[in-house]
Amino acid sequence: MRNNTIGRLTQAAGQWCRGRLPERRHFRRDLVAGLPGAISSVPDGMACGLLAGVNPVNGLYASFAGRTFGSLPTGTKLMVVATTSAAALAAGSGLAGVPEPDRARALGLLTLLAGVIMLVAAALKLGRYTRFVSHSVMTGFLTGVSLNIVFGQLPDLVGAKASGSVAATKALDLVTHPGRIDLSSLLTGVITLAVLIGLMRTRFALIGSLAALVASTMVVIGFGLDSVRRVSDVGTIPRGIPLPGIPDLTLLTPSLLASAAAVAVIVLVQGAGVAEVAPNPDGSRSMPNQDFAGQGVGNIASALFGGQPVGGSVGQTAVNVTAGAKSRWGGVLSGLWMVLILIAFSGLVGKVPMPTLAAILIFAAIGSIRLGTITTILRSGSTSVIALVTTLVATLALPVSAAVGIGVALSLLLQLNQEAMDLRLVRLIPEAEHDFREVRAPKHLRDGDIVILDVYGSLFYAGSRTLQVMLPDPDGAEAPEVILRLRGRTTLGATFFAVLLDYADRLERTGGRLYLTGLSKDLAEYWNEERLQGLGLSVHTFNATALLGESTRQALQDAQTHQIVRE
């Protein structure tokens, strides 16, 4: 038995490894496609490092480590695991209370913890639960992240200091004190934005960020704009790439763990979005749990190389696809290209102006705001609007980890609320030998009634409580019989049977009875007579058959016989 298990595991591991080997027919295209992504990741990675509140070089380390190690295990073959602005902002928010000398080391530990959480999520097969995150909630959160980036980068864009508890108040402080603005920094930022906007709709859009970075840096150096802060002013820029090392575990705190969990949630949900926009070229399905594992591996690798959180990047995946990548090796080779770039040009990183990175972040953040999606949500009803606005305000006013917690809780509440609202109870009237006519369910039962009821919608928790309100009132009637059709139900919870217990007691006090029909084989075996009696539930059950409506007609015949016997 043990040998068979080992043999199956070995065979599965062998298949997995063979599926990850580079294909000769695609290797050249993947190699060429990886270069534009590596080039564009230089400014993007540096900007995300700035957004996380650490040395921009940490973003560069994350970009190469995430791509090289994270892109290989994913189930979405063209997914590129790289820095993302949402993950960077969440990490920066989590490090807000960490002393600046410890911030880079704490960031490494946070990234490691986030990676471990992602691997645990993959092992527990939690990928299916990403679909329960409300679209309105996620849109509100990502819009709030984008606005936070814009507000938070304005001081760096104009070379001014601003005070405030959150990004929005800092932006307000800056606007109300325009005298702090450094004109040279503002000019640098404007040049960067001009280049980005000018190239966005041209064939050079893939290298727009790099072109803007080079142009603005040349202006600052060429004109001797010494008042403009450089990356080297933020911290020492080491040459090459660092040797891997384990993050400092002594910095672990409950707050850091909570921030890592928030980062993991953001990354995993964003990764699910990448799988939707970048389907596998061979038509195979993307496996969310494999995507979880790949992103977890990418984060652990990033932590070991001194990087920050990474995840499936919509922008970098789009660059990968546009550049012609045909397999997951497009992302891996892009990471290796980044290694060469860091070795050759790391000495130039310190010369990059800070307003340039701020402008790149602002441009990307504004571009990520989906006005069309927001408009659609605003027209979708009050529930969607409340979800969008609540999450947006929470993201602007609270730490990102708290906003993520509110968003997750709100998604669950919306799910329960929707299940309760979607429930519909109808009455079935027998018409012919096997047909029923559907009419509105009565609000009250009458003497001697035999009422067949069918339920549309979920009977999980809130749905069961809604059903309790909808069931016809038996009080005042004599000996009514109620048949509840449950065909197609796979699970019935404790709340549902608590509702039935109350309703069956009310029917029994009037001399009536409750019937359950259409029970599947599994339900009938679990909720057997002994278990139902243990609950104190007096109910007559009829199992489903291959013929639709047969068990309900059997219950109807039994109820009619009971009425005759009573008379």
N, C-alpha and C positions, 0 to 999 in steps of 0.2 A: 504493500500500500504506500509506504513511504517512498520507495523507489519510483513508483508510478507518479506520485506527486512531484518529485524532483524532476522526473523526465518531462512532465507537462510544463513545469516552470522553465526548464532549460529550453524546450522547444519554443515557448512563447517569447522568451528573451531573445532567442536567435531570430525569430521572425521580426521582432521589434527592431533589432539592430540592422537586419537586412533592409527593412523599410526605410531606415534613416541614412543608408549609404548614398553618396552622390551618384546621380545617373549620368553616364558619359554623354548622352545625347543632350542633356540640359546644362552640363557643368559650365561650358563656355558662356552661355547666355546668363547664367546665374552669377558668374564671376564679373561680367561686364555690368550687370544690373546692380550689383552690390556697391559699386563705386559712387554713383550719385547719392545713394542713401547715406553712405559714410560721410561724404562731403557736407550734405545738408545737416547731418547730425552734429557737426562741430559747433555751429552757432546755437542749434536747438539744445544740445546738451549743456553748453555753458549757461544758456539762459535759464534752464531748469535748475542748475546748481545755484544760481543767483536767487531763484524763486524759493528754493528750500532754505535759504539763509546761510549757505556755506560757500566755500571757495568754488567758483565755477568749474574748476578742474574735476571736482567730484562728479559733476554731471557728465563730463567726458568719460571718466572711468566707467560710470554706469552704462553709458551708451555702447561702449565696446563689449563690456562683460555681458550685458543683457542680450545683445544680438548674438554674440558668439555661442553662449551656453543656453540661452532661453529659447531661441528660435528652433532648435533641433527637436525637442520633445513634444512640441505643441501638436494638437490634432488639426488645427487650421494651418495648412501647409505654407501659406504665404504670409502668415502673421509675423510681424517684426516686433520683438520685445525690446523696447527702448524707453527712454525717459518720457513721461507725459506731464503736462502742466498740472493736471488735477492731482496726480500722485505727489508731485513736487510741492504743491501748495499744501496738501494735507500733511506731508512730512514737515514742512516749515512751521505749520501751525502746531504740530505736536512737539516741536523743539523750542517753542517760544519761551518756555520757562527754564530752559537749560542754559547755564552760563556759557558765554561765547567760547572760552577756551576748550570746553568739553563738547561743543556742538557737533563737530565733525565726527568724533568717536561715537557720540550718541546716535548720530544719523546712521552709521554703519550697523549698530545694534538694532535700531528700528527696522532697517531694511532686512536684516537677517530674520528678525521675528516675523515680519510680514511674509517673507518667503516660506518660513516654516508653517505659518497659518494656511497659506495657499496649498502647500503639499498635503496638509491634514484635510483640507476641504476636498482635494482631489481623491484622497484615500477613502473618505467618507461618501464619495460620489454625490457631492452637493451641487453639482453643476445644474441639475434640473431646477433648482430653486431660484436661479437668477431671473427666470421668467416672472417671478412673483413681485419683482421690483417694479413699481408703477412707472409707466412711461412719463406721466406728469411729474412724479417725484424726481425721476432721474433728469428730466429736462430742467426742472427748477434748480436742482443741485448744480448741474453743469453750467447753467446760465449764471448762477451765483458765483461759481468758481471763476468764470471768465471775467465777470465784473470785478471780482476781488483782485484779479491779476492786473486789470487796467488801472484800478484805483491804487493798488499797491506799488505799481511801477512808475507812476507819475513823478514821485520825488527823484528817482534815479534818472528819469528822462530829462528833467530840467536842472539836475544838479543841486537840489535843495533838500534841506532837512524838514521833516514834517512830524508833528506829534499827533497822537490819537490812539485809541484802544484797538481799533480795527481799521482795515484798509480804507473804508469809505470815509471815516472821520479824518484820517490822514490826508486824503485827497481834498476834503473840505477845508482843512487847515491850510493847505497849500494854495488853494484858490483864493482864500481870504487874506493871504499874505504874499502877493505877487512879487514883492520886493526881494524875496529870497532867491528868485530864479537866476541861475547863471546862464547868460546869453550864449556862451560858447557851448555849453552842454545842450541847451535847447536846439542850437543850430545842428549839432551832431545828431541828435535824435530826429530832427526834421529831415536831414539828408538820408538817414537810414530808412525812414518811412517812405520818402519819395522814391527811393530805389525799389523798395518792396512793392509799392503800389504800381510803379511803372512796369515791373517785370511780371506781375501776377498773371497777366493774360497772354504772355508770350511763350515761345518755346524754351525760354531761359528760366521759367518759373521754378524748375526743380532746384536751381542753384541761386534762387533769389536771395535767400538769407545769407549765403556766403558772399555774394556780390555786394550786398548792403554792408556786410561786416567789413569787407576789404575797402570799399569806397570811403566809408566813414572813418576807418582807422587811418587811411592815407591822408584824409583832410586834417585830422587832429595832429598827426605827426608833421605833415607838410607845412601847416600854418602855425605850428608851435602853440597849440591851444593847451597851455599847461594847467589851466583851471579845471579841465575835464578829468574826472577820475578814471583810472584804468583798472583793469582786472588785477594787476599786480599790487594795487593799493589795498585790495581786499585780503590778500594773503600770498604767501610764497607759492610760486608755480614750479613744481618739480619737473625735471626732464624725464621723458620716456614714460613708462608705465610702472606702477608699483608692484612689488612682489605680494602675493596673496598672504593674508593674515587673518586671524580670528578676531572679530570685534571685542571690545572690552565689556565683558558680561557684568562687571561690577556696577555699571551705569543703569542696570535694569530697575525700573520703577513701574508701579501700576499705571501711571499716566503714560509712560512710553509704550507699555503693552497695549493700552487702549488705543493709542494713536496708530500702532502697527496694525491692529485689527481694522481700524477705519481705512487705512491705506489699502489693506487687503480687499476689503469690500469694494472700494472704488475701482481698483485694478481689475478685479474679477468681473464686475459688471461691464466695465469698458471693454474688456477682452471679449465678452459675449457679443458686444456690438460690432467688434472687428470681424468676428466670425460671420456675421450677417452680411457685411459689405464686401468680404473677400472670400467667396466660396472656393472650395478646392478645385483646381483645374481638371482633375480626373473625375469630377462628379461625386466623389465620396463625401460622406457626411462629416462635418466637423464635430469632434467629440469634446464637449465642454470640460469634462474632467481631465482630459489630456491637456487642454489649454490651461487649466488651473495648474497642472503639474509643470508645464513648460514655464509659465510665468513665475511659479515658485522657485524653480531651478535658476531662472534668470536673476531673481532677487537675491538668492543665496550667493550666487557668483558675484553679483554687484557688491554685496556686503564684504566679501572676502577681498575684493580688489579696491576697497575704499570708496565705493560708489553710493548711490542713493536709490530709492525705489524705482522700479521699472515695471512696465506692463505692456500689453498689446496696444500699440500706438496706431490710431486710425490714420494719422498723417503720414507716418513713416511706412506703414503698410501700403498706403496709396502710392507713395514714391516707388516702393519695391515693385508693385504691379505695373505701374506706368513705365518703369525702366525695363520691363520685359522679363522679370524673374519667372521661372517655371516651377520651382520647387522650394522647399524650406531652406535649401542651401543658399538662396539669394540673401536671406537674412544673416545666415552664419558667415558667409563670405564678406558681407558688408561689415560685420564686426571685425573681421581680420584686416580689412582695408583700414578701419579706424585705428587699429594697432599701429600700422605703418605710418599713418598720418600723425599720430601722437609722438612716435619716435622721431619723425623727421621735423615736425613743426611745433613741438611743445614749447620751444623757447619764444615763439611769437604770440602765444596765448596771452601773456601778461600785458601786451601792448593794446589789446582790444579795449575800446572805451566802454564804460559802464552804460552811458545813455544808449549805445548801440544795442546792447543786450536787452535793455528795457524796451526799446522800440520794437525789437523782434518779438518779445513777449506780448506787447500790447497789440501788435498787428495780428499775431496768431490768435489771441484771445477774442478780439473783435470778429475775426473771421469764423470762429467756432460758434458764435451765437446764431442759432437757427430761428430767425424771425418767422419763417413760414410755419415751422413746427409749433412755436409759441402761439401764433395766431390760431392755428387749428385747435390747440388745447383750450384756448380762451373761448372758442365757439362750441366746445364739447359738453358744456353743462357745468353747474356749480361745483360738483364734486371734483372735477378735474382742475378747475380754477383754484379751488381751495388748496389742493395738493401742490400745485405749481407755486402759488404765492407763498404758502407756508414754508416750503423747502427753500425757496429763493431768499426769503427774509432771514431764515435761520442760518443759511450759509453766509450771508452778508454780516450778520450780527454776532454770530457765535463761533467758537473754534470749530474747525472742520470735523473733528471727531464727534463733537456734539451734534453738528448738523447731519452727519451720516446716520447717527443713532436715531435722530428724529425722522429722517427720511425712511429708514428701514421700518420703524414703528408705524409711521403713517401709511406705508405700503401695505402692511399687514392689516391695519384698520380698514383701509379702502377695500382690500380683498374681502374681509368679513362683511363689510357694509354692502358691497356689490352682491355677494352671495345672498344676503338677506333680502335685498331689494329685488333681485331677479326671480325670487320664488313665486310660483303661481300654482294655485290649487283649483282643479276643475272637477266637475261631476261627469261620470260616464253613464249614459242611458242605454241599456241593451236594445238593439234594433232588430237584427236578424240573428241567424244561428251563431255567427262569429263576429258580428259587428257591434260597435258602440258609437253612440252619438255624444259629442262633447258639448257640455253647456256650463254655464257659470255655477260654481259651488254655492249652495245655500248658506245663509248666515245662521239659520236656526233649524233644528230638526223638529219634525212633527210626529204625532203619535203613529207608531207602527211603520215609520219610514225605514226603507232599506236603501242606503245611499252608498254608491260606489265612488270613491275619490281617487284621483291621480295627481301626482305632484311633479311639477317641472322646476328644476333648479337644485342647488346643493342643499343637503340636509345636515351639513357639518355645523355644529355649534349654533352660530347666529341664524342659519337657515332653519334649524329645528325650532328655535324660539319664535321665529316668524311663522312657522307652520302652526305652532301652538295658538297663536292669535287668529289664524285663518280657519282653523277647524270649526265646523258648524257647532253651535251651542246646543247641547242636549237638555239643558235645564228646562223643566216644565213639560217636556215631551214624555210619552209613555212608551217604553220598550223599543226605542229606535235601534237599528242595526247599521253599523258603519264598516264598510270594506275599503281598506286603504291599499292601493296597488303600488308595489315597490319593484316592479320588474326593471332590470338593468342596474340596480344598485349593487355596488361591490363592497361597500363598507357602511356600517351603521354604528354610530358612536353612543356613548353613555348619555349624552344630552338628549339625543333622539328618543332613547328608551325611557328617560325620565319624563319626557313630554307624553309618551304613550301611556306610561303608568298613570299619570294624572288624568288623561282623557278616558282611559279604560275604566278607572274608578268612577268617573262621572257617569259614563254610560251604564255601568253596572248598578248604580244607585237608582236609575230609572227603569231597570229591568232589561236593558239592552246589552249588546255585545260588540266587541271590536274584532275585526278580522284583518289579517295581513296576507296579501297574495303576491305571487310572482317572486318569491324568495329564491335566490340562486342556491346552488348546492352548497357552496362554501358558507354562505350566510345561515342556511338552515342547519348545517352541522354545528356551527359555532353557537348560534342563538337557538339551541335546542330547548325542548320542553323543560328539562331540568334547570337550565340556566335562567329561563324566563320565570319559572316558579321561584327560583332563588331571589329574583328581583321583586317578587310579589306581583308580577304582571299577569293578569288573566286575559289571554288573547288566543285566538284560533288562527293557526298558520296553514298556508297552502303553498307548496313549492311550485316553482315555475316548471313548465313543460315546453317541449319544442313548439307546441301550437300556441300562438299568441292569444291571450284572453282565456285560455282553458282553466287555469287555476282560479281566475276571478269568477268565472261562471260556476265553478264548483263551490266557491264561497257563497255566491248568490243563492244557489240551490240549498245550501245548508242553512242560510239565514231565512229563506222562505219556509223551510221545514220547521225551524225553530218558532217562527211566527204562528204556524198552524197548530203546533203542539201547545203553545200558550193559549190559543183561543179555545 
